[in-house]
Amino acid sequence: MPKRGTIYKRQTIILCWLGLLLLIWGMNFSFMSSSRSVSFAQESGRDPFDGPPRYNSSSTPNTTSRPPTRSTPSGDFRSRYQGTGTADPPSAPSRPGTEPKRLDVDPKYPAARMPERPASQPIQSRQTPVTPTSSERTQPSLPATNDIGNGLPGEQRLEGPQTPSVTVEKRAPKEMQVGRAAVIELVVRNMGTSAVHQVLLHDEIPRGSQLRRTKPQAHRDPQGRLLWKLGTMHPNDEAIIEVEVVPLEEGELGSVATVSYATEVTSRSLVTQPRLEVHVVAQKQVMIQEEVELIITLSNPGTGVAENVVIQEQIPEGLSHPAGESLEYQVGDLAPQETREIRLQLTAIKPGMITNTLVALGEGPLQSQPVDTQIEVISPLLKLRTDGPKRRFLDREASYVFEVSNPGTANAEQVQLVATLPTGLKFLEADQAGRYDAQTRQVYWLIDSLPPQEKGVVQLMALAVEEGSQRMKVEASSRRGLSALEEPVTDVEGIAAVVYQVMDVEDPIETGEETVYEIRVENQGSKAARNVQISVLLPEAMSYVSAEGQHRHRVQGNQVIFEPFPQLNPKAETTYQVRAKGIAPGDLRCRVQLVSDEMSAPVFKEESTRVYADE
């Protein structure tokens, strides 16, 4: 059986070897951690999340020199909805150098893998960098609120990447004895280039020992651990804490100390405010169907760059553009005090007072005041009025008056008035230098210029030569495609004018002798007379002998009645004869009656015949 001293000696050797292995492992871990942190900071050169270049605290935008005004034609205006394809704007390309470096992550473990130390790398110390606690890490961005901030930029030394590096080292005797006091030292150093604040050192009393004292005096945290509040540590500052304990039993003795701290960093940005102002110059009046040019002056009188500026235009009713009603012009970025000039060509298509509205938009809430431009589109108008008889009899003259007026807002140029006569009206004459073309049956007048609210009046004389509805076509036209049309209608009617004469062929006659009454009927009118009828009433002192005519007749006592003549055309005539004998002397009267459909009452005539007798 080995001796007790030999056993203690072997245990001591084993403990020494274990302590040496732990020392080598701790130095290796410290070196690789610090080496990784330093190399990362050196290769990046600056904070990989650092934003784009910014103004220094002493620099301001140059507002003394104004960039030149650039003029842009209207051809770059396009439809607001042309070629979009999607409602989402294209994502901005990332700038080189701004992507944060990625650490390789072991899929098995969430923590970053520690690179292996090369075998030739020497062990320098047992210092271990301390990582801030999870509560001190950068928090994710919070949603926007209505809170108003009151923070201010820090000192200029806090700008740029801050590289704090706090190490903690624990120094303990390689061997302690039960019952004998021993001192354990904790060394906290700031190995970085910036100060750290609120440095807290936590440690536990090693199990199997009793605390005698601490230097400086330690506090207790809520978990009962030892706590030293070291405050602010500047670069290369060092704090040494002594913990005196008395081992109570054999075995390994130790505890794990932790350090937490806070570091400060600041940024400084110059806040600028871009502004957009729009000024539009255009003609106050424009003739219809002509182009109106809008000279748009867009400026940025602000202190910052107006990004992705566009001009939006909603074409009002009365104007038009080939690209449609909703237009957009991509201006791009507009530097402070920069001015652009854009020209927009529109076409006037409807008369009246028109309000055109433009607005410029930029990134964010940037928007100009809408600019209204009043444009009056003027246009001549033609209005035609005709005045003529609604009814005319054949072979009667008809007078027509044509009035062409301009109720518009501009002169009507080269106004031509054309009247086309129907075949039932014959041209007689026209005033105001009216020219008649017999082949086309048209009468022409020309007015060089007809001012607004003025009128021109011409007269035409025609003869009604055919019965029926005679429709005349009257048209006024001028430049710019203006026209007006009227079609007056005149109903032409004929009139029947039937006249007749009665005469006795023999007068006087002796009793017992005969005489003939000849009745000649004529239609002197322009319309056929219908159902013309003659009846002859002989006196009682005469007796009927015979009768002749184009139609049959009948005798009722001393009255001879001829059948009606169905139609007696204009200028036509017919003759009737009635033979009678005188049977008693005296001044005898033969009475003839004429009726027709056109007559409202019969027409009577008498013829006197002297009948005598020898004594």
Secondary structure as UniProt FT lines:
FT   HELIX           4..44
FT   TURN            48..49
FT   TURN            57..58
FT   STRAND          70..72
FT   HELIX           74..76
FT   STRAND          78..79
FT   TURN            80..83
FT   TURN            96..97
FT   TURN            119..120
FT   STRAND          128..129
FT   HELIX           134..136
FT   HELIX           156..158
FT   STRAND          166..171
FT   TURN            178..179
FT   STRAND          182..190
FT   STRAND          196..203
FT   TURN            207..208
FT   STRAND          209..215
FT   STRAND          219..220
FT   TURN            222..223
FT   STRAND          226..233
FT   TURN            235..236
FT   STRAND          238..247
FT   STRAND          258..263
FT   STRAND          277..281
FT   STRAND          285..287
FT   TURN            288..289
FT   STRAND          291..299
FT   STRAND          306..314
FT   TURN            317..318
FT   STRAND          319..320
FT   TURN            322..323
FT   STRAND          326..334
FT   TURN            336..337
FT   STRAND          339..348
FT   STRAND          352..361
FT   TURN            364..365
FT   STRAND          371..378
FT   STRAND          383..387
FT   STRAND          391..393
FT   TURN            394..395
FT   STRAND          397..405
FT   STRAND          412..420
FT   TURN            423..424
FT   STRAND          425..430
FT   TURN            432..433
FT   STRAND          435..437
FT   TURN            438..441
FT   STRAND          442..450
FT   TURN            452..453
FT   STRAND          455..464
FT   STRAND          468..471
FT   STRAND          473..477
FT   HELIX           479..481
FT   STRAND          483..486
FT   STRAND          489..493
FT   STRAND          498..504
FT   STRAND          509..510
FT   TURN            511..512
FT   STRAND          514..523
FT   STRAND          529..537
FT   TURN            540..541
FT   STRAND          542..548
FT   STRAND          553..556
FT   TURN            557..558
FT   STRAND          559..562
FT   STRAND          565..568
FT   TURN            570..571
FT   STRAND          573..582
FT   STRAND          586..595
FT   TURN            597..598
FT   STRAND          603..612
//
